[in-house]
Amino acid sequence: MSNSYFYFNQKDNISKLTLFGDVSSTEVILSKIMFKEEYGLDVNIEISQNRNIENKNKLIVWDDNFTSGDVNLGLSLSEKISDIFDFPTPFVNYAFVSFDKEKIKIFDDIAEEIQNKILNTKENSELFNSFNEASKNFIIENISSLIFNLDEVDREGLVEILKVPYYYGLIKDLIDVNFK
């Protein structure tokens, strides 16, 4: 399950992309790489706070994909990146890290509790009920793809995605990840 989906409304002009939602540098960097690999383009990116971007090619990040009900019409950023690089490992979008193992344990417990609440009490959740049926079904079908404890394969996926900006000259040094 992805938190970011592309929607193409100007198929004859794909050199511009508007990002909307809870945008991070991850979406900016990976969008630039995806457009370069997929279309051979150096895409021009703008970040918008305005929801009125219907007529633009866009990447929507987080819940607007689900509240609008358009999630089934979009292309998943994580799937596109996995396809482009043919990663033999899962695409890891976000990782919560800390030197304090207790903080990681607390986060893991909270995240697992949230996942269980979504699966077990979806009818009673105000946020969940704000989504249309297609979005609800999509979340239920895909929530198991959210991983809270990284295994060795997930760690390899994280290391691989961290190398990508270096290979594209977007950063100067490779990041050495030390999993303890």
N, C-alpha and C positions, 0 to 999 in steps of 0.2 A: 504494500500500500504506500502510495506516495502522498506528499503534502503539496506537491506543485504540479500543475497541469498546464500544458500549452493549448491555446485555442487560436486557430488561424482564420481570420475573417477577411484578410487582404491577401489572398493566395498569389496574386500577380505582383505583389510588392512585399517580399518577406525580409527585406533588409532592415526593417525597424521592428523592435519588440518592446512592448510596454510591460513592466513588472508591477504587480499590484498585490498588496496583502502584507504579510509578515516577512518581508524580503530580507535575506541575509546575503553576505558575499558569496555564499555557496551557490545560490541561484544565479547570481550575476556571472560568476566565473564559468559554471557549467553550461549556462545558456550560450555564452560566447563560444565555448568549445564545441557544443552540439551544433551550432549553426555553421561553424567552420568545417567540421567533419561531414555533416549531412548535406549542406548546400554550397560549401566552398565560399561562404560569405563572412565578412567581418561585420557582424550585426551591430546596429546602433541601438543601444539600450537606454530607455528612460524609465525612471521609477515614478509611479503616480500614486497619489493619495486619493484621487478622484475615482469613484466607482463607475463613472459614466465613460467606459472605454469599450463599448460594444463593437465599434467599427474598426478596432485596431487588432493587430496580432498581439497576443498577450500571453504572459505566464502569470497565473494566479496562484498565490501561495496561501496555504492553510484553509480555514473554514469557509471562505467564500465559494470554493469549489463545491462544497456540500450544501450550503444554504441556498445557492442558486439552483442546485439540481443538475448542473451541467457536467458534473464529474465524468459521466459516461461518454461525453462528447469530446473530452480533452485527451491529449497525449501525455502520459506520465513522464515527467522529467527523469525519474529514477530508472524507468524501463528504457527510455531512449539512451541514457548514458550506459546502462548495462549492455544494450544492443551494440552501440557504437564501439565500445572497447572489448566486447565479448569477454567480460570478466568471468572467470571460472568460479568466482566467489560472489556472495551477495553484495548488493550496493548498500553501503552504510551511509545514511544521510546525516545523521547527527549522533554524536557520542557525548555522554556526560562523564567527565573525568574529575578525579580528585586524588590527592595524596592520602586523604582520610578515608579508609575503608568503611568506616561507620556511616559516613555521609553517602557513600555509594549504596550501601545496604538500605539506608532510609529511603533514598530515591527509588531504588529497585522495588521496595515494598509498596511505596505510593503508586508507582507506575503500574505495577501488577494489579493493585487494588482498583485503579481507574479502569484498566482493561476488563477486569472481572465485572465491575459495575456496568460498563457498557454492554457486556454480553448478557448479564443476568438481570439488570433492571432497566433495560432500554426503554420500556414503556413508560417509566416514571421519570426519565431524565428530561429536564426542560430543554437543554441543548439538543439532545438527540431528537426530541419531538419537533424541533424547529426545522429539521431536515425533511425533504420530501421522501416518498417511499423508495424511489430509485437510489437515493443517496444512503438511506438507512440500510438497504439491502447490500449496497456496495461495501459499506463499513463492516457489516456483520460478516460478509464473505471474506474480507481481506484483513480483518484485525489480527488474525493469527500471524500475519507476516511481521508484526511489530515485535522486535526482540529486545528484551531487557537485560539479558545476561549474554555477553558476547562469548562465543566459543572460538576455537582456533580459526575456523573458516571465516567467521565474521571479522575477526581481527585482521586476517589477510585481506579481506575486502576493504576494510578501513585504510590499511596501508596502501593498497593499490589506488584508491581514489585520492589519497593525499599526494601521490606522485604526479597525478595528471597536470596540475597547474605548473609544476616544474618543467615538465616535458614541453609545455606550450609557451615557456618563457614568461609566464605570469608571475613567478616567484624566482628568486635567485638561488635559494638553497633547498635541498631536499630535507624534509622533516624526518628525523629519526624517532620513531615511536617505540617507547619502552613500556611494555605491558608487564605490570608487577602483580 
